[in-house]
Amino acid sequence: MQDSQEYKDKKAFFEKVITLYGRNVVIEILQDDTIEVHKLHLADSNKRDGAVSTILSLASKRDIEVSYHDKKALSRISKNAKQDQGVAIDIISQSYQNVREIKKLDSI
């Protein structure tokens, strides 16, 4: 029974996670302390200079978890290998509602 509730809680959490990609987008998100960040994803082939250095510095200041992936794995995360620029970030939408929640509100 507890495993079932844990699964539901985890599923509810990840329904609120939105993955965005691109170096400038990630920098802007990391600069905005009002945006809750779950995790930063980087291609392990990125050179650690320029924008990537800025991204790592901002993530460190905010104590954000960084995961490194090969390019293929990162493209699965970003769902856009041609434009992810080797970076993706998971943010948490506080106002996200799934379809079941919206339908409940409509019936009230």
ABEGO torsion letter per residue (X at the ends): XAAAAAAAAAAAAAAABBBBBEAAAAAAAAABAABBBABBBBBAABBBBEAAAAAAAAAAAAGBBBBBBBAAAAAAAAGBAAAAGGBBBBBBBAABBBAAAAAAAAAX
